[in-house]
Amino acid sequence: MTRVLAAGDRFVLPGLLAAALRERVDGLEIAELALDWPDTPFGPVAEVVEASGTEDAIIDALQGVRVCVTQMAPITARVLEACPDLAFVAVGRGGPVNVNLDAATKHGVAVSSAPGRNATATAEHTIALMLAAMRRIPQVHGDLAAGTWRGDYYRYDSVGLELEGRTVGLIGYGAIGNRVARIAGGFGARVVVHDPYVDPALLAGIAEPLGLPELLAQSDVLSLHARLTPDTRGMIGAAQIAAMPAGSVLVNCARGALVDYDVVCDALDAGHLFAAAFDVYPEEPIPAASRLLRTDGIVMTPHLAGASRETAHNAARITAEETARFLAGEPLLHCQNPDVFG
């Protein structure tokens, strides 16, 4: 009987992982381990990042275990060295940043991930932030809850903006960007995309491809969906925001390091940007002294765009399907270190 560890947390519950495994694979001996995230923030553990739990706890739980299904458990070089029976790690995240891939490959441990698990949740959250920023929903709710009826927001120079008829520019057109494009198009927006890696055929009937300068100049709403790489780090700075139309809106649910947030605050203070909406930040949690907390026109959520019950179930399903393929000797769909198979 194959021994499996379902190392979940308070979002992707161990019970969800175990149930998904039992639905797809017979003859498993499944142990469950509950990690403390998100009640205790994730962070670096030894050489891996964004992990929850300790190496010692994972080592103890992995003794005699062949398969580990997890979202946040730290699979470090030390863990891999101490767990010789481990052969496969299925990570329920878009990328296995909590796994030392080089060490896993060295020890012959295959690693897979769960891309797209939160694509719908993040796309819907992106649209929600667009609408909230364009119509100032959080601000007027806060005023109303405090007893102030903001009738002055009906003045022409204060009213919000509609999405229909506006140009929405997307930087990045992966699983999330594609969904945002289709939803925005459903609102009646014109959608334009900058993504040097996208097949133009995938845009047909949904969006128009543009170079970055043209996209910036035409986007009433700019939404970021690019991966963070050395080339994209800080890609939206003073020159890019100045190139956007006056009164435009910036939305970022991708990675905080894509944007110079001080420049955004300057543009809001100057009135060049109408509003901005963010789910991700250069430093999380946001420092108490950050300008983001005192600049008008910003809508913020605490990095939870991808947090939905469906996302948790998707993570459990995808990792269970990968586990079934691994145990059946079938090719993995989302293997992150294919060299392990020689």
C-alpha positions as CSV (number, residue, x, y, z in Angstrom):
1,M,0.0,0.0,0.0
2,T,1.4,3.4,-1.0
3,R,1.9,5.8,1.9
4,V,0.9,9.4,1.1
5,L,1.1,12.6,3.2
6,A,-1.6,15.2,2.6
7,A,0.1,18.3,4.1
8,G,-2.6,20.9,3.8
9,D,-3.3,24.1,5.7
10,R,-6.3,26.2,6.6
11,F,-7.1,27.1,3.0
12,V,-6.3,23.9,1.1
13,L,-7.5,21.6,3.8
14,P,-5.8,18.3,4.4
15,G,-9.2,16.7,4.2
16,L,-9.8,18.1,0.7
17,L,-6.4,16.7,-0.4
18,A,-7.2,13.3,1.1
19,A,-10.7,13.2,-0.3
20,A,-9.5,14.0,-3.8
21,L,-6.8,11.4,-3.6
22,R,-9.3,8.7,-2.5
23,E,-11.6,9.5,-5.4
24,R,-8.9,8.9,-7.9
25,V,-6.5,6.3,-6.5
26,D,-7.2,3.0,-4.7
27,G,-5.0,1.4,-2.2
28,L,-3.5,4.5,-0.5
29,E,-2.6,4.9,3.1
30,I,-3.1,8.6,3.7
31,A,-1.8,10.6,6.7
32,E,-3.0,14.2,7.1
33,L,-1.0,17.1,8.4
34,A,-2.4,20.6,9.0
35,L,0.0,23.5,8.6
36,D,-0.7,26.9,10.1
37,W,-1.0,29.1,7.0
38,P,-2.7,31.6,6.6
39,D,-3.2,32.1,10.4
40,T,0.6,32.2,10.6
41,P,2.2,34.0,7.6
42,F,4.3,31.9,5.2
43,G,7.9,32.9,4.7
44,P,11.4,31.5,3.9
45,V,12.3,28.1,5.4
46,A,15.9,27.3,5.0
47,E,16.6,27.8,1.2
48,V,12.9,27.8,0.0
49,V,10.5,30.7,0.0
50,E,6.8,31.0,0.8
51,A,6.6,27.9,3.0
52,S,4.7,27.0,6.1
53,G,5.8,24.7,8.8
54,T,9.2,23.5,9.9
55,E,11.7,21.1,8.4
56,D,11.6,18.9,11.5
57,A,7.8,18.5,11.4
58,I,7.8,17.6,7.7
59,I,10.7,15.2,8.2
60,D,8.8,13.4,10.9
61,A,5.6,13.3,8.9
62,L,7.4,12.0,5.7
63,Q,9.1,8.9,7.2
64,G,8.1,6.0,5.1
65,V,6.0,8.2,2.8
66,R,6.3,7.9,-1.0
67,V,4.1,10.8,-2.1
68,C,3.6,14.2,-0.5
69,V,0.7,16.3,-1.6
70,T,0.9,19.8,-0.3
71,Q,0.5,23.5,-0.9
72,M,3.0,25.1,1.5
73,A,5.2,22.4,3.2
74,P,8.9,23.2,3.0
75,I,10.6,20.5,0.8
76,T,14.2,21.5,1.4
77,A,17.5,19.8,0.7
78,R,17.5,18.7,4.3
79,V,14.0,17.3,4.1
80,L,14.8,15.4,0.9
81,E,18.0,14.0,2.4
82,A,16.2,12.8,5.5
83,C,13.2,11.2,3.6
84,P,14.7,8.5,1.3
85,D,11.3,6.9,0.6
86,L,9.9,10.1,-1.0
87,A,9.5,9.8,-4.7
88,F,6.9,12.4,-5.7
89,V,5.8,15.8,-4.5
90,A,2.6,17.4,-5.9
91,V,2.3,21.1,-5.0
92,G,-1.1,22.7,-5.2
93,R,0.2,26.1,-6.4
94,G,1.0,27.6,-9.7
95,G,4.8,27.2,-9.0
96,P,6.5,25.0,-6.4
97,V,8.4,27.8,-4.7
98,N,8.4,25.9,-1.5
99,V,10.4,23.0,-3.1
100,N,14.1,22.9,-3.7
101,L,13.9,21.6,-7.3
102,D,17.6,21.1,-7.7
103,A,17.7,19.0,-4.6
104,A,14.6,17.1,-5.6
105,T,16.1,16.2,-8.9
106,K,19.3,15.1,-7.3
107,H,17.4,12.8,-5.0
108,G,15.2,11.5,-7.9
109,V,12.0,13.1,-6.6
110,A,9.6,14.2,-9.2
111,V,7.8,17.5,-8.5
112,S,4.6,18.8,-10.1
113,S,2.5,21.9,-9.6
114,A,-1.1,23.1,-10.2
115,P,-1.1,25.9,-12.8
116,G,-4.4,27.6,-13.4
117,R,-6.0,26.5,-10.1
118,N,-6.9,30.1,-9.2
119,A,-7.2,31.6,-12.7
120,T,-11.0,32.1,-12.5
121,A,-10.9,33.5,-8.9
122,T,-8.1,35.9,-9.8
123,A,-9.8,37.1,-13.0
124,E,-13.1,37.7,-11.3
125,H,-11.3,39.6,-8.5
126,T,-9.5,41.7,-11.1
127,I,-12.8,42.8,-12.6
128,A,-14.2,43.4,-9.2
129,L,-11.3,45.7,-8.3
130,M,-11.7,47.5,-11.7
131,L,-15.4,48.2,-10.9
132,A,-14.8,49.1,-7.3
133,A,-12.0,51.6,-8.2
134,M,-13.9,53.1,-11.2
135,R,-17.1,53.6,-9.1
136,R,-15.3,54.4,-5.8
137,I,-17.4,51.7,-4.0
138,P,-15.1,51.1,-1.0
139,Q,-14.8,54.9,-0.3
140,V,-18.5,55.6,-0.5
141,H,-19.3,52.6,1.6
142,G,-16.9,53.7,4.3
143,D,-18.4,57.2,4.3
144,L,-21.9,55.9,4.4
145,A,-21.0,53.4,7.2
146,A,-19.6,56.4,9.2
147,G,-22.9,58.3,8.7
148,T,-21.9,60.6,5.8
149,W,-24.1,60.7,2.7
150,R,-21.8,61.6,-0.2
151,G,-24.2,63.3,-2.5
152,D,-21.3,65.4,-3.8
153,Y,-20.1,62.3,-5.7
154,Y,-23.0,63.0,-8.1
155,R,-21.2,66.1,-9.4
156,Y,-19.8,65.7,-12.9
157,D,-16.3,66.2,-11.8
158,S,-16.6,63.5,-9.1
159,V,-18.8,60.8,-10.6
160,G,-17.3,57.4,-11.5
161,L,-16.5,55.7,-14.7
162,E,-18.2,53.0,-16.8
163,L,-16.4,50.0,-18.2
164,E,-18.5,49.7,-21.3
165,G,-17.0,51.5,-24.3
166,R,-13.6,52.0,-22.6
167,T,-10.3,50.4,-23.7
168,V,-8.9,47.8,-21.2
169,G,-5.3,47.0,-21.7
170,L,-3.8,43.8,-20.4
171,I,-0.1,43.1,-20.0
172,G,0.1,39.3,-20.0
173,Y,-2.4,36.9,-21.6
174,G,-2.1,33.6,-19.7
175,A,-4.9,31.8,-18.0
176,I,-5.9,34.8,-16.0
177,G,-5.4,37.4,-18.6
178,N,-7.5,35.4,-21.1
179,R,-10.4,35.2,-18.6
180,V,-10.2,39.0,-17.7
181,A,-10.3,39.7,-21.5
182,R,-13.4,37.7,-22.0
183,I,-15.2,39.2,-18.9
184,A,-14.3,42.7,-19.8
185,G,-15.4,42.1,-23.4
186,G,-18.7,41.0,-21.9
187,F,-19.1,44.3,-20.3
188,G,-18.7,46.0,-23.7
189,A,-15.1,47.1,-23.3
190,R,-12.6,47.1,-26.1
191,V,-9.7,44.8,-25.0
192,V,-6.1,45.2,-26.1
193,V,-3.2,42.9,-25.1
194,H,0.6,43.2,-24.9
195,D,2.2,39.8,-24.5
196,P,5.3,38.9,-26.7
197,Y,4.7,35.2,-26.1
198,V,1.1,34.9,-27.0
199,D,-0.1,33.2,-30.2
200,P,-2.1,35.9,-32.0
201,A,-4.7,33.2,-32.9
202,L,-5.7,33.0,-29.3
203,L,-6.7,36.6,-29.3
204,A,-9.1,36.3,-32.3
205,G,-12.5,37.7,-31.5
206,I,-11.4,38.5,-27.9
207,A,-8.7,41.1,-28.0
208,E,-6.3,43.1,-30.2
209,P,-2.5,42.7,-29.9
210,L,-0.5,45.9,-29.4
211,G,3.0,46.9,-28.7
212,L,3.6,48.2,-25.2
213,P,3.8,51.9,-26.1
214,E,0.6,51.7,-28.1
215,L,-1.2,49.8,-25.4
216,L,-0.2,52.3,-22.7
217,A,-1.3,55.2,-24.8
218,Q,-4.7,53.7,-25.4
219,S,-5.6,52.0,-22.1
220,D,-8.3,53.7,-20.1
221,V,-7.8,50.8,-17.7
222,L,-4.5,49.0,-17.5
223,S,-4.4,45.6,-15.8
224,L,-1.3,43.6,-15.1
225,H,-1.0,39.8,-15.6
226,A,2.6,39.3,-16.4
227,R,5.0,37.0,-14.6
228,L,7.7,38.6,-12.5
229,T,11.1,38.2,-14.3
230,P,14.2,40.3,-14.4
231,D,12.7,41.9,-17.6
232,T,9.3,42.7,-16.0
233,R,10.5,43.9,-12.6
234,G,9.6,47.6,-12.3
235,M,8.1,47.6,-15.8
236,I,5.4,50.1,-14.8
237,G,7.2,53.3,-13.6
238,A,7.1,57.0,-14.2
239,A,7.4,56.9,-18.0
240,Q,4.8,54.2,-18.4
241,I,2.2,55.9,-16.2
242,A,2.8,59.3,-17.8
243,A,2.1,57.6,-21.2
244,M,-1.3,56.4,-20.0
245,P,-4.3,58.7,-20.7
246,A,-5.2,61.3,-18.1
247,G,-8.0,59.9,-15.9
248,S,-7.1,56.3,-16.4
249,V,-7.1,53.4,-13.9
250,L,-4.3,50.9,-13.0
251,V,-5.0,47.5,-11.6
252,N,-2.5,45.0,-10.4
253,C,-3.4,41.5,-9.2
254,A,-0.1,39.9,-10.5
255,R,3.1,40.8,-8.6
256,G,3.8,43.9,-6.5
257,A,7.4,44.2,-7.9
258,L,6.0,44.9,-11.4
259,V,5.0,48.5,-10.4
260,D,6.7,51.5,-8.8
261,Y,4.0,52.3,-6.2
262,D,5.5,55.6,-5.2
263,V,5.0,56.8,-8.8
264,V,1.4,55.6,-8.7
265,C,0.8,57.6,-5.6
266,D,2.4,60.7,-7.2
267,A,0.1,60.2,-10.3
268,L,-3.0,59.9,-8.1
269,D,-2.1,62.9,-6.0
270,A,-1.5,64.9,-9.3
271,G,-4.8,63.7,-10.7
272,H,-3.2,62.0,-13.7
273,L,-4.7,58.7,-12.6
274,F,-8.3,58.5,-11.7
275,A,-7.9,55.5,-9.4
276,A,-5.8,52.4,-8.8
277,A,-6.5,49.0,-7.3
278,F,-4.1,46.5,-5.9
279,D,-4.0,43.0,-4.5
280,V,-0.2,42.6,-4.4
281,Y,2.5,44.8,-3.0
282,P,6.3,45.1,-2.9
283,E,6.2,44.3,0.8
284,E,3.5,42.2,2.4
285,P,2.0,43.0,4.8
286,I,2.0,46.7,3.8
287,P,4.3,48.7,6.1
288,A,2.5,51.1,8.4
289,A,4.4,54.1,6.9
290,S,3.5,53.2,3.2
291,R,2.0,55.9,1.1
292,L,-0.5,53.4,-0.2
293,L,-2.3,53.6,3.1
294,R,-2.8,57.4,2.9
295,T,-3.2,58.2,-0.8
296,D,-6.7,58.8,-2.0
297,G,-8.1,56.8,-4.9
298,I,-6.6,53.4,-4.1
299,V,-8.7,50.2,-3.6
300,M,-6.7,47.5,-1.8
301,T,-7.2,43.8,-0.9
302,P,-4.6,41.7,1.0
303,H,-3.3,39.4,-1.7
304,L,-6.4,37.2,-1.8
305,A,-7.4,37.5,-5.5
306,G,-6.9,33.8,-5.9
307,A,-8.6,32.8,-2.7
308,S,-11.9,31.1,-3.3
309,R,-13.3,27.7,-2.3
310,E,-13.2,26.6,-5.9
311,T,-9.4,27.3,-5.9
312,A,-8.9,25.1,-2.9
313,H,-10.9,22.3,-4.6
314,N,-9.0,22.8,-7.8
315,A,-5.7,22.5,-6.1
316,A,-6.8,19.2,-4.5
317,R,-8.2,17.9,-7.8
318,I,-5.1,18.8,-9.8
319,T,-2.6,17.3,-7.3
320,A,-4.7,14.2,-7.0
321,E,-4.8,13.7,-10.7
322,E,-1.0,14.2,-11.0
323,T,-0.6,11.6,-8.2
324,A,-2.7,9.1,-10.0
325,R,-0.6,9.6,-13.2
326,F,2.6,9.2,-11.2
327,L,1.5,6.0,-9.5
328,A,0.3,4.6,-12.8
329,G,3.6,5.4,-14.5
330,E,1.9,7.8,-16.9
331,P,3.5,11.1,-18.0
332,L,2.9,14.1,-15.6
333,L,1.1,17.1,-17.1
334,H,2.7,19.6,-14.8
335,C,6.1,18.2,-13.9
336,Q,8.6,20.9,-12.9
337,N,11.8,18.8,-13.1
338,P,11.4,16.4,-16.0
339,D,15.1,15.6,-15.8
340,V,14.3,13.3,-12.8
341,F,13.0,10.8,-15.3
342,G,16.3,10.7,-17.2
